[in-house]
């Protein structure tokens, strides 16, 4: 193999990687959608106790799964948007354990203190946390995968 052929092949591989990284960033609606799913899960407690199973299934399991599939189809790049790179894993390992805190606070205020709609308010905090962390996740993905 000629050195020029090898250099051209490396340049093509680098250009292909740059195109994939540019497309790997989540669509604008992905992280707000995940946050809205969590908001739905939280708000189901405030709306009616009978909705809790639906809120959990739709807001924690089904909604995020469908959004992840839709984001993969939209971008053409299927990856774990929370653990694809080491930096993304670190961000997620900080965000993940902090999300039960607003849930515990909301449940305590809703059920023990009797403060109506506090669980929904804590769901708004979860929504904002997911959107903020999502933007950081996208920046970490681009930074670590850039050729």
MODELLER restraints for C-alpha pairs under 7 A, 6 or more apart:
rsr = mdl.restraints
at = mdl.atoms
rsr.add(forms.Gaussian(group=physical.xy_distance, feature=features.Distance(at['CA:14:A'], at['CA:147:A']), mean=6.05, stdev=0.5))
rsr.add(forms.Gaussian(group=physical.xy_distance, feature=features.Distance(at['CA:17:A'], at['CA:147:A']), mean=6.83, stdev=0.5))
rsr.add(forms.Gaussian(group=physical.xy_distance, feature=features.Distance(at['CA:18:A'], at['CA:146:A']), mean=6.39, stdev=0.5))
rsr.add(forms.Gaussian(group=physical.xy_distance, feature=features.Distance(at['CA:18:A'], at['CA:147:A']), mean=6.47, stdev=0.5))
rsr.add(forms.Gaussian(group=physical.xy_distance, feature=features.Distance(at['CA:21:A'], at['CA:142:A']), mean=6.16, stdev=0.5))
rsr.add(forms.Gaussian(group=physical.xy_distance, feature=features.Distance(at['CA:21:A'], at['CA:145:A']), mean=6.46, stdev=0.5))
rsr.add(forms.Gaussian(group=physical.xy_distance, feature=features.Distance(at['CA:21:A'], at['CA:146:A']), mean=6.76, stdev=0.5))
rsr.add(forms.Gaussian(group=physical.xy_distance, feature=features.Distance(at['CA:23:A'], at['CA:75:A']), mean=5.59, stdev=0.5))
rsr.add(forms.Gaussian(group=physical.xy_distance, feature=features.Distance(at['CA:23:A'], at['CA:77:A']), mean=6.83, stdev=0.5))
rsr.add(forms.Gaussian(group=physical.xy_distance, feature=features.Distance(at['CA:24:A'], at['CA:75:A']), mean=6.39, stdev=0.5))
rsr.add(forms.Gaussian(group=physical.xy_distance, feature=features.Distance(at['CA:24:A'], at['CA:77:A']), mean=5.56, stdev=0.5))
rsr.add(forms.Gaussian(group=physical.xy_distance, feature=features.Distance(at['CA:25:A'], at['CA:138:A']), mean=5.52, stdev=0.5))
rsr.add(forms.Gaussian(group=physical.xy_distance, feature=features.Distance(at['CA:26:A'], at['CA:71:A']), mean=6.58, stdev=0.5))
rsr.add(forms.Gaussian(group=physical.xy_distance, feature=features.Distance(at['CA:26:A'], at['CA:138:A']), mean=6.76, stdev=0.5))
rsr.add(forms.Gaussian(group=physical.xy_distance, feature=features.Distance(at['CA:27:A'], at['CA:71:A']), mean=6.43, stdev=0.5))
rsr.add(forms.Gaussian(group=physical.xy_distance, feature=features.Distance(at['CA:30:A'], at['CA:67:A']), mean=6.59, stdev=0.5))
rsr.add(forms.Gaussian(group=physical.xy_distance, feature=features.Distance(at['CA:30:A'], at['CA:71:A']), mean=6.62, stdev=0.5))
rsr.add(forms.Gaussian(group=physical.xy_distance, feature=features.Distance(at['CA:31:A'], at['CA:130:A']), mean=6.38, stdev=0.5))
rsr.add(forms.Gaussian(group=physical.xy_distance, feature=features.Distance(at['CA:31:A'], at['CA:131:A']), mean=5.19, stdev=0.5))
rsr.add(forms.Gaussian(group=physical.xy_distance, feature=features.Distance(at['CA:31:A'], at['CA:134:A']), mean=5.64, stdev=0.5))
rsr.add(forms.Gaussian(group=physical.xy_distance, feature=features.Distance(at['CA:32:A'], at['CA:127:A']), mean=6.96, stdev=0.5))
rsr.add(forms.Gaussian(group=physical.xy_distance, feature=features.Distance(at['CA:32:A'], at['CA:131:A']), mean=5.52, stdev=0.5))
rsr.add(forms.Gaussian(group=physical.xy_distance, feature=features.Distance(at['CA:34:A'], at['CA:64:A']), mean=5.64, stdev=0.5))
rsr.add(forms.Gaussian(group=physical.xy_distance, feature=features.Distance(at['CA:35:A'], at['CA:126:A']), mean=6.56, stdev=0.5))
rsr.add(forms.Gaussian(group=physical.xy_distance, feature=features.Distance(at['CA:35:A'], at['CA:127:A']), mean=3.93, stdev=0.5))
rsr.add(forms.Gaussian(group=physical.xy_distance, feature=features.Distance(at['CA:35:A'], at['CA:130:A']), mean=5.53, stdev=0.5))
rsr.add(forms.Gaussian(group=physical.xy_distance, feature=features.Distance(at['CA:35:A'], at['CA:131:A']), mean=6.56, stdev=0.5))
rsr.add(forms.Gaussian(group=physical.xy_distance, feature=features.Distance(at['CA:36:A'], at['CA:127:A']), mean=6.05, stdev=0.5))
rsr.add(forms.Gaussian(group=physical.xy_distance, feature=features.Distance(at['CA:37:A'], at['CA:59:A']), mean=4.15, stdev=0.5))
rsr.add(forms.Gaussian(group=physical.xy_distance, feature=features.Distance(at['CA:37:A'], at['CA:60:A']), mean=6.65, stdev=0.5))
rsr.add(forms.Gaussian(group=physical.xy_distance, feature=features.Distance(at['CA:37:A'], at['CA:63:A']), mean=5.99, stdev=0.5))
rsr.add(forms.Gaussian(group=physical.xy_distance, feature=features.Distance(at['CA:37:A'], at['CA:64:A']), mean=6.81, stdev=0.5))
rsr.add(forms.Gaussian(group=physical.xy_distance, feature=features.Distance(at['CA:38:A'], at['CA:59:A']), mean=5.11, stdev=0.5))
rsr.add(forms.Gaussian(group=physical.xy_distance, feature=features.Distance(at['CA:38:A'], at['CA:60:A']), mean=6.23, stdev=0.5))
rsr.add(forms.Gaussian(group=physical.xy_distance, feature=features.Distance(at['CA:38:A'], at['CA:123:A']), mean=6.45, stdev=0.5))
rsr.add(forms.Gaussian(group=physical.xy_distance, feature=features.Distance(at['CA:38:A'], at['CA:126:A']), mean=6.83, stdev=0.5))
rsr.add(forms.Gaussian(group=physical.xy_distance, feature=features.Distance(at['CA:38:A'], at['CA:127:A']), mean=6.64, stdev=0.5))
rsr.add(forms.Gaussian(group=physical.xy_distance, feature=features.Distance(at['CA:39:A'], at['CA:120:A']), mean=6.70, stdev=0.5))
rsr.add(forms.Gaussian(group=physical.xy_distance, feature=features.Distance(at['CA:39:A'], at['CA:123:A']), mean=4.31, stdev=0.5))
rsr.add(forms.Gaussian(group=physical.xy_distance, feature=features.Distance(at['CA:39:A'], at['CA:124:A']), mean=5.98, stdev=0.5))
rsr.add(forms.Gaussian(group=physical.xy_distance, feature=features.Distance(at['CA:39:A'], at['CA:126:A']), mean=6.90, stdev=0.5))
rsr.add(forms.Gaussian(group=physical.xy_distance, feature=features.Distance(at['CA:39:A'], at['CA:127:A']), mean=6.14, stdev=0.5))
rsr.add(forms.Gaussian(group=physical.xy_distance, feature=features.Distance(at['CA:40:A'], at['CA:55:A']), mean=5.95, stdev=0.5))
rsr.add(forms.Gaussian(group=physical.xy_distance, feature=features.Distance(at['CA:40:A'], at['CA:59:A']), mean=5.61, stdev=0.5))
rsr.add(forms.Gaussian(group=physical.xy_distance, feature=features.Distance(at['CA:41:A'], at['CA:55:A']), mean=4.08, stdev=0.5))
rsr.add(forms.Gaussian(group=physical.xy_distance, feature=features.Distance(at['CA:41:A'], at['CA:56:A']), mean=5.19, stdev=0.5))
rsr.add(forms.Gaussian(group=physical.xy_distance, feature=features.Distance(at['CA:41:A'], at['CA:59:A']), mean=4.63, stdev=0.5))
rsr.add(forms.Gaussian(group=physical.xy_distance, feature=features.Distance(at['CA:41:A'], at['CA:60:A']), mean=6.63, stdev=0.5))
rsr.add(forms.Gaussian(group=physical.xy_distance, feature=features.Distance(at['CA:42:A'], at['CA:119:A']), mean=5.66, stdev=0.5))
rsr.add(forms.Gaussian(group=physical.xy_distance, feature=features.Distance(at['CA:42:A'], at['CA:120:A']), mean=5.48, stdev=0.5))
rsr.add(forms.Gaussian(group=physical.xy_distance, feature=features.Distance(at['CA:42:A'], at['CA:123:A']), mean=5.08, stdev=0.5))
rsr.add(forms.Gaussian(group=physical.xy_distance, feature=features.Distance(at['CA:43:A'], at['CA:119:A']), mean=5.99, stdev=0.5))
rsr.add(forms.Gaussian(group=physical.xy_distance, feature=features.Distance(at['CA:43:A'], at['CA:120:A']), mean=4.16, stdev=0.5))
rsr.add(forms.Gaussian(group=physical.xy_distance, feature=features.Distance(at['CA:43:A'], at['CA:123:A']), mean=6.53, stdev=0.5))
rsr.add(forms.Gaussian(group=physical.xy_distance, feature=features.Distance(at['CA:44:A'], at['CA:51:A']), mean=5.36, stdev=0.5))
rsr.add(forms.Gaussian(group=physical.xy_distance, feature=features.Distance(at['CA:44:A'], at['CA:52:A']), mean=5.38, stdev=0.5))
rsr.add(forms.Gaussian(group=physical.xy_distance, feature=features.Distance(at['CA:44:A'], at['CA:55:A']), mean=5.27, stdev=0.5))
rsr.add(forms.Gaussian(group=physical.xy_distance, feature=features.Distance(at['CA:45:A'], at['CA:51:A']), mean=6.82, stdev=0.5))
rsr.add(forms.Gaussian(group=physical.xy_distance, feature=features.Distance(at['CA:45:A'], at['CA:52:A']), mean=5.55, stdev=0.5))
rsr.add(forms.Gaussian(group=physical.xy_distance, feature=features.Distance(at['CA:45:A'], at['CA:119:A']), mean=6.60, stdev=0.5))
rsr.add(forms.Gaussian(group=physical.xy_distance, feature=features.Distance(at['CA:46:A'], at['CA:116:A']), mean=6.70, stdev=0.5))
rsr.add(forms.Gaussian(group=physical.xy_distance, feature=features.Distance(at['CA:46:A'], at['CA:117:A']), mean=5.06, stdev=0.5))
rsr.add(forms.Gaussian(group=physical.xy_distance, feature=features.Distance(at['CA:46:A'], at['CA:119:A']), mean=5.81, stdev=0.5))
rsr.add(forms.Gaussian(group=physical.xy_distance, feature=features.Distance(at['CA:46:A'], at['CA:120:A']), mean=6.05, stdev=0.5))
rsr.add(forms.Gaussian(group=physical.xy_distance, feature=features.Distance(at['CA:72:A'], at['CA:78:A']), mean=4.62, stdev=0.5))
rsr.add(forms.Gaussian(group=physical.xy_distance, feature=features.Distance(at['CA:82:A'], at['CA:88:A']), mean=5.76, stdev=0.5))
rsr.add(forms.Gaussian(group=physical.xy_distance, feature=features.Distance(at['CA:82:A'], at['CA:89:A']), mean=6.23, stdev=0.5))
rsr.add(forms.Gaussian(group=physical.xy_distance, feature=features.Distance(at['CA:82:A'], at['CA:92:A']), mean=5.98, stdev=0.5))
rsr.add(forms.Gaussian(group=physical.xy_distance, feature=features.Distance(at['CA:83:A'], at['CA:89:A']), mean=4.45, stdev=0.5))
rsr.add(forms.Gaussian(group=physical.xy_distance, feature=features.Distance(at['CA:85:A'], at['CA:141:A']), mean=6.53, stdev=0.5))
rsr.add(forms.Gaussian(group=physical.xy_distance, feature=features.Distance(at['CA:87:A'], at['CA:140:A']), mean=6.05, stdev=0.5))
rsr.add(forms.Gaussian(group=physical.xy_distance, feature=features.Distance(at['CA:88:A'], at['CA:137:A']), mean=5.43, stdev=0.5))
rsr.add(forms.Gaussian(group=physical.xy_distance, feature=features.Distance(at['CA:88:A'], at['CA:140:A']), mean=6.16, stdev=0.5))
rsr.add(forms.Gaussian(group=physical.xy_distance, feature=features.Distance(at['CA:88:A'], at['CA:141:A']), mean=6.81, stdev=0.5))
rsr.add(forms.Gaussian(group=physical.xy_distance, feature=features.Distance(at['CA:91:A'], at['CA:137:A']), mean=6.98, stdev=0.5))
rsr.add(forms.Gaussian(group=physical.xy_distance, feature=features.Distance(at['CA:99:A'], at['CA:126:A']), mean=6.48, stdev=0.5))
rsr.add(forms.Gaussian(group=physical.xy_distance, feature=features.Distance(at['CA:102:A'], at['CA:122:A']), mean=5.33, stdev=0.5))
rsr.add(forms.Gaussian(group=physical.xy_distance, feature=features.Distance(at['CA:103:A'], at['CA:119:A']), mean=6.95, stdev=0.5))
rsr.add(forms.Gaussian(group=physical.xy_distance, feature=features.Distance(at['CA:103:A'], at['CA:122:A']), mean=6.67, stdev=0.5))
rsr.add(forms.Gaussian(group=physical.xy_distance, feature=features.Distance(at['CA:106:A'], at['CA:118:A']), mean=5.29, stdev=0.5))
rsr.add(forms.Gaussian(group=physical.xy_distance, feature=features.Distance(at['CA:106:A'], at['CA:119:A']), mean=4.09, stdev=0.5))
rsr.add(forms.Gaussian(group=physical.xy_distance, feature=features.Distance(at['CA:106:A'], at['CA:122:A']), mean=5.69, stdev=0.5))
rsr.add(forms.Gaussian(group=physical.xy_distance, feature=features.Distance(at['CA:107:A'], at['CA:119:A']), mean=6.06, stdev=0.5))
rsr.add(forms.Gaussian(group=physical.xy_distance, feature=features.Distance(at['CA:109:A'], at['CA:115:A']), mean=5.42, stdev=0.5))
rsr.add(forms.Gaussian(group=physical.xy_distance, feature=features.Distance(at['CA:109:A'], at['CA:118:A']), mean=6.16, stdev=0.5))
rsr.add(forms.Gaussian(group=physical.xy_distance, feature=features.Distance(at['CA:110:A'], at['CA:116:A']), mean=5.60, stdev=0.5))
rsr.add(forms.Gaussian(group=physical.xy_distance, feature=features.Distance(at['CA:110:A'], at['CA:117:A']), mean=6.82, stdev=0.5))
rsr.add(forms.Gaussian(group=physical.xy_distance, feature=features.Distance(at['CA:110:A'], at['CA:118:A']), mean=5.63, stdev=0.5))
rsr.add(forms.Gaussian(group=physical.xy_distance, feature=features.Distance(at['CA:110:A'], at['CA:119:A']), mean=6.18, stdev=0.5))
